[in-house]
Amino acid sequence: MKILGVDSSGLAASAAVLSGDTVVAEFTVNNKKTHSQTLLPMIKEVVDFSGIPLEELDAIAVAAGPGSFTGLRIGSSTVKGLGLVLDKPIIPVPTLEGLAYQLAESDGFICPIMDARRNQVYTGVYEMREGQMVEVMDQCAMDIHDLLKELSQYPVKVHFLGDGVPVYEEIIREEIVNEYSFAPAHMSRQRAAAVAALGALYYHQGRVETAAEHRPVYLRKSQAEREREERLHAAD
């Protein structure tokens, strides 16, 4: 099967084409350019270099959230447009599951963390059991200190990855009880190849939707919405 994978949920933007069990092409950038500048050109490049026309795709997999509100909107609108034009199904891959899948053969817990500001992280906890990635804790937004307390209840090694690692590394080192590790650079950020590969599994499980149905998953209100509510509350 042929899948286009897209991830613009965080600081990195990524596009990839998967054919069968082979990643034919992948393009990932993490250079602080806006995703609106990079995503469509990246998709064009991976499609051109893969030699697989968009019309031959079976589906489009996208990191569906949580993550950056702007990044998720850009990714969502991009795949919705492609899906509608090409009449292709969308495979919504939870962002943190896509991140965790990069460390799918690790022992212990896999714990992706994305910086959500104010000591908050978007996170989830995953574990490999008999070759399958199992959700130990559903993706959510929570305080980094509370996450480390939660992990301390399990006597297992924890593998951290995601853009929250450099932000909260010092806190993790100081407070964690578990044995732990940080993913190496080439496995520490969002990659569309992981989204596409996990999307292929979800496609066979029937976890697909139409382009018209697709909506990103935000988990919480945007910073602008929260600040507006705070101003209104202060004015009361």
N, C-alpha and C positions, 0 to 999 in steps of 0.2 A: 504494500500500500504506500501511497505517496502523500506526505503531509507537510504543509508549510507551518513552521512554528514561529511565534512572535512573542517577544517579551519586552515591554516598555514600562514595567511596574516600578522600577527603581532607578538608581543613578545610571546604570548601564542599559543600553538598548541593544537588542539582539534579534536576528532573523536567521532561520535555518530551514533547509529542505531535507527531509528524511525519506528515503526510498527503501522499503523493506526494513532490514536491520542496519542500514548504512546511512550515516550522516553524509550526504553528498556535498553540501555546501553550508557554511555558517559564517556569519558576519556579526561581530560584537564590538561595540565601542563604549568607552567609559571616559569620555574626554570633556564632559560638562557642556557639550552642545545640546540644545533642546531636542527632544525626541521628534518634534514636528519638523525639524531640519533633517534628521537622519533616517527615520524609520522607513519611509517609502523608498528612498534611494537604496537603502540596504536590502529591502525586499526585492527590488528590481535586480540588484547585483546577484543575490543568491539564486534567484530564479534563472537568470541568464547563465550563470556559471554552472548550475546544476544540469542544464540542458533539458529540464522538465518544464514544459509550458504550464502556465497557471491552469489552463483548461483540463490538464491531466491529473490535477490534484484530486485526492479523495476527500480531503477535509482540511480545515485550517484550525490549528491549535493555538490558543492564546493564554498567556498568564492573566487570569481573570480577577486577581486581587486577593488580598489587600495590597496596598502600596501607595505610591504617589498619586494623588487625585488627578493631577494633570497628565501624568504618564499613563494611567489607566484609561483615561478618556481618549487619549490619542490612540492607544493600542486598540481599544474597543471600537472606536469609530472607523479605524483603518480596516480591521477584519470584518466588521459589519458591511462596509462598502464593498470589499472584495467578495464576501460571501453572497451578497445580494446580486452583484453583477455576474458572478460565475455560477450562481446557484449551488453553492457548496455548504455543507454543514459546518458548524463551529463546535470545537471541542474546548469547553472552558476548563482550564487546569488551574486549580488554586495555586497562587503564587508560591506559597511556602512549601507545597508539595513538590512543585517543580524544582525549587532550590534544593530540597532535601534529596531528591532523586539523583543528584550529582554524586552523592556519597552513599548510594544505594547498597554497596557491598560492605559498608562499615559495620563493625561490631558495636553493641551498645546503642545509645540513643543518638539520633541526628536532630540537632536543634538549630534551625535557621532563625536568624533574628534580623529584622529590618528596623532601622531607626524611625520611630514615630514621634520623636521630640518629647521634651519634658520628662525624661527618664522612662518613657514608654517605648515598647517595642512591639512590632507585629511578629508573632512567633507561633510555633507549633512544635510538637515533639513526635518523632517517627522512629520506627524500629523495623529491621528486616527479620521476618520470620518465615522460614521455609521458602526463601526466594521472593517473598512478597513484602512490599512496604506497608506496614501497619501503622495506623494513626493512634498514638498513645494519648496525645492531647490535641484537640481540634485547634485550628488556627484562630488566633484571637489577638486583641491588643491588651497588653498588661505591663505593669511596672517591672523593670529589670530586676529589682530586688526581690519582688514576689516570685518571679520566674526562678531565680536561683534557689529560693526556699523550697519551691515546689520540686525542683530537680533533686534536692538533697534528700528527699524521701525515698529515692531509688538508688540502690547500691550498684550503679552501672556507670560506665564511661560515657561522657557526653562529647559529641563532636559539634562545634559551633561553626557556622558560616553565615554570610550575608553582610550587607553594608552596615549593620549595627555592631559588628565585631570591633572595628577600629574606634567607634564611638564609646563603647562600653567595655572594652578589653580590660581596662584597669579595675573596674568594679568587679568583673568576672574573676579576675585573678585574685582579688582580695577576699571575695565572699564565697566562692564556690567550694563546696565540700567534696564533690565528685572528682574522680580522675577526669581529665578533659583534654581536648586538643582543638586547635583552630585549623580550618581547611587551608591548603596551600593556595597561592594566588590564582592558579588556573581553574580552581574549583570553588572559589569563594563568592562569586557574584552570579546574578541571573544569566542563564544561557538558554537560547532558544532551542538548542539541540535537545536539552533535557525536557523542555516543554513538549517538543514534538514526539520524543520517544515515549514519555508518559502518556501523551495524548493518544498515541497509537493503541496503548493498552486500554485506555478509557473508551476509545471508539468501539473496540470489540465488546466492551461491556455495555454498550448502548448509551454511554454518558455523553450525548451530543444534543445540540439544539440548533434551531434555524438561526440565520443571521438576524432576522427580525426579532427573535426572542432574546438574543444575547444582551446581557447587562453586566457591567463590572460589579465586583463585590468590594465595598469600601470599608465595612466593619464599623466605622465611626464617622462622625461629621467632619467636614473639612475644617482647616484652621480658621478660614475666614468666617465660617458659620459659627464656630465656637467663640471667636472673638466678638462677633456681633451679639451673641447671646449674653456674653459677659458684660458688654456695654449696656445692653438693655436691662440686665439685672442690676447693674450699678446705678442706673438712672431711676430705678423704682424707689 
